[in-house]
Amino acid sequence: METNEHSKTDVKLLADRIKAEVHKVIVGQDSLIDQLIAGILANGHILIEGVPGIAKTLAAKLIAKSISCGFSRIQFTPDLMPSDILGTNVFNVKESRFEFHAGPIFANLILIDEINRSPAKTQSALFEAMEERQISIDGTTRIMDLPFLVFATQNPIEHEGTYRLPEAQLDRFIFKIIINYPEQEQEIEILNRAHNRKSRPETEEINAVAGKEEILAAQEAVKLIHIEEPLRKYIAQIVGLTRNNPSIYLGASPRASIHLMNAAKAFAAIEGRDFVIPEDIRLAAIPVLNHRILLTPEKEMEGITTDRVIRQIIDTLEVPR
């Protein structure tokens, strides 16, 4: 990747290859797939929320299959312990020494199913690894192999036996992607594909079209994307308005501003541009901000959603030219 322009083209081609593979199985859900790829390019962890059966886990598995890297899936349960995901030191009697047995967190792309099923202690162990890209066990620090990305899913409806993620932990995710039901035409296509597939697993149709080094190079290329000062100011205005909005009890942090800028750069790269435009920021705003603000109890009782409030904030601002 000799030039910045060449880098941008490569990033777009890389994203297009991954999208084409995933669409062999997934019908529709274009924004979900774009956001998953953008999250990877921005080197961010992603939380996916939606009711069961709408391909949350499948989409993450297919993205992972399209990238030639270490993948692990962890089902979070109420009895899961930190050592179950991080690993533990085991005494080797034969050699009279402790040996570290790595847990499933030691992979490049980790899928956490139902992240809110495990208690705070286990969640905290995961979030330390997410934040620092390293873990410490018995005084030894172990660095994660890069890229290191977490896709986590949760069900917004079922609350029995779940542990709500605190705001500080939610803030570790660059995106919270909310998936809705497919349109009827899309559901018919889903049925047709399932019928034609017979008993073959969906993942059999997916080929690895990107390697670890390509992903790391693309992440570096995204960092180099240009964003004009008026657009950086636009990001600060959007995030700033979440802090003094009458509908919002808790506004977004400066980390949200950084994530919004990085996500906008990733969306620009996916489109083959080496510069950010206002539409990239608007596209990234809802998935970046919707888990970083808390509505007032009154607005929640009225059925107002964070998506709606974020859209209202964006609509009140003049778009930079």
N, C-alpha and C positions, 0 to 999 in steps of 0.2 A: 504494500500500500504506500506508493511513493508520494502521492499528493492528496490534499484534502478532498478534491473533487473525485478522485478515483475511489477514495474511502467511502464517500457517500453513496456512489453507485454500487459498490460492493455490499454495503449495508442493505440497500433496497433489494438487490438481487437475493441476498441471504434471507431477508424477511419474506420475499415472494415465494422462495423455495419452501420455507417452513409452512406458509399459509396453504400452498398448493397441496402439500402432504396431508395436513390436518383436514382440509376440505374433502379429502377422499372418504372421510367417515362422518365428520360433523356437517350437518345441514344448517346453513345460515350462521347465526351467532358471529357475524363479521366483526362487530365491535369488541366482543369478548376476545377473539383471536388476536385482533390488532393490539388490544390492551395487554394481553399476555406477552406478546412479542416485544411491545414497547417497554414493559416492565423488565424483561430480560436485558434489553439493550441499555436501559438506564441503571442496570445493576441493582434492581430493587426487588424486595419480597412482595408477594401478592396474596391478598385475602379474597377468596371467592365466596359469595353468599347467594344462596338460592334454595328453593325447596328441593326435596329429593327427586331424582329421576330426570334432571334437565341437563345432564352431561357436564357437571362441574368437574368431577373427578376424571371423567373420560378425556375432557379437553386438556387437562394438565398432563395426563399420561401420554396423550398423542404428541403434544409439544415435546415432552421429554424423549419420546421414541424417535422423533425427527432429528434430535441432536445426539451425536455420538459422545455420550458422557456418562459418568456414574449416576445412577438413579436409584432412589429408595423411596418406599411408601411406608408411612407409619400411621397406623390406626390409633388415634388417641382414645383412651378409655379411662374411667375413674380410678382404676388401680394401677395405671402406668406410672412408673417411678423414673426420676431423672436418669438413673443408670441404665434404664431400658432404652433410652435414646442416645445417650452420650457414650456409653461403654463403661467398663470397670477394670480394675486391676485384679488379676487372678494369680494366686501363688502357684508357681510351678515347682512341685515337690522334687522332681527329678534334678532340676538345676538350682534349686534353693533360691529362687528369685521371683519377683512379681513380673507378670507380663500384662501388657495392656491389650484388652480385647475391645476393639472399636465397635461402637454402636452404629445404628443405621443413619445417624446424623452425618457420618463421614461419607458423603457423596457430593456430587455437583448440583444435582437438582433433587430436592426432597419434597415429596407430596405428603402433607399432613392432613389426614381425613378427620373431620369433626374436631378441630383444634380446641373448641370450647368444652370438650368432654373431660379433659384432664384438669386436676387441681392446680392451684397457683404455683406450687413448688416445681412441678414438671414443666409448666408453661414458662416459668422464669429461666429454667435451664436452657430451654429452646431459644428464648429471646436473647440470652447472653451470646449464644453462638451466632444468632442473626445479626446482632449489633456489632460485635467485635470480630466476626469471622474467625473466631478461635474459641477454645474451651480450656478450662483449667481443672485438672483432676489430680488430687493428692499432691498439689504443689508443682505439677508439671503442666506447662502450657503447650497445647497442640494446635497448630495452625491448620485451618481448613483448606483443602485444595480448591483453587479457583477455576471456573466460576462457582460460587456458592449461593444458591438461590432457593428460597422456600416458597412453595405454593401451598396455601392452607385453605381448607373449605370449612364452612359452617352453615347450619340450617337455621334460618331466622325465626322459624315458627315454633319448633320444639324446644322448650326451656327446661323440662324436667331432667334432672341429672346433669345439667350443664353448669359451667363456671364462666361467667361473663368476663371477657378480656378487658382489663383496665385500660384507660385512655393512653397511659404511657407505653403500654405494650402495643396497642393498636397503631400508635405513631411509628412503629418500626416498619410498617408496611407502606410501600410507595402508593399502592392502589388498594381500594376495596371495590371489587367489581360485583355489581348486583345483576344476577341473571334472571330473566323473566321467561315465561312459557313461550314456546315457538308459535308462529302463526299457523293456521290450519293447513295451508298449502305446504309449509315446511314439515308439518307433522305427517302429512301423507307421504312426502318424500322420505322421511325417516322410516316409515313403515315399509315402503318399497325397498329401501336399501337393506333393512333388517331381513326382509323376506328373501331377497336375492343372495344375501350373505350366508344363509342357512345357519350352520352351527360354527362357522369359522369366527374366531375372535376378531374384534375390530382392529386391534393393534397389528394384526398380521399384514394389513394393507399398507402400513406406514414404513417407509425407509428412512434411514438416517441420511440427512442431506446437509448437515453442518457438523463441524467438529468443535472441540473445546477451544482450540487456538483461534478459530474463526470467530467464535462468540466473544472471546477476550479482545480480539482486534477490533471487532465491531463496537464493543463497549468503549474502547479508547477513542474510536472515530467519532462516536456520538458526543463525547466530551468536547471535541474540537468544533462542534457546530456553533455558528455565530448567532448571537442574540443581541439585537440593538438595545441601547440604554432605555428608550421609551417603552420597550416591551418588558424589560426588567422592572421598570416602574409600574407598568400595568399589572404584573404579577404581585408586586408589593401592595398595590391598591386593592386587588381582589382579596388577598389574604387579610389585609388590614380591616376591610369592611366586615369580616366575620367576627371581629373583636368588639364592634360597637353597634351590632344589629339587634334591635329589640326582640327578635325571634330566637336569638342565639344566647344560650347561657354560658357556653365555653367556646371561645374562638380558636382558630388554628395558630400553631406556633411558627417561629421562623424556619423550623425544619420543613414545614409544609411548603414554604416559599421555595426552598432549595429543591425539594422533590417536584414541585410544579414546573420549575425551570428545566430540570433534568428530563422530566417526562415529555415536555414540549419539544425538547431537542430530539428525543427518541421518535416522536411522531413525525417530526420533520425528516429525519433520516429514512423512516419507512416510506415516505413519499419521494425520496430521492433528492431532497434539498439539503444544502449545507448552511441554511439559515432558517431561523424560526419566524413564523408569521403568526398574527393574532389567533387564527383558527386553531393552530396547534395548542395554544394555551387554553382556549375555550374547550377544546376536545379533552384536555387532560384535567381540567378543573374539577369536574364532579368526582371521578374516581380517586383523585388525590385528596380532595377535601371532605368527602361525605362521611368518613370515619374519624375525622379530626375535629368536628364540631358537635356540640351538644345543644339540642333545642331546649327552650324553656318548657317546663311541665305543661303550661297552658297550650302551647303550640302542638305539643305531642298529643294532648287530649283532643285537640281539634283535628287531628289526623294529618297535620302538615308534615311533609317529608324534608329531609336534608337536601335532597336533589332539588326540590322546588325552591328552597331558600337560596341555594347556590346559584341557580339560574336567575333568580330575581336580582341577586347582587351583580352578576355579570351584565345583565340587561341595563342596570343603572349607570354603568360606566361607559364612557366614550371609548370606542375602539381606536387604538393608535394607528396613525397612517404612515 
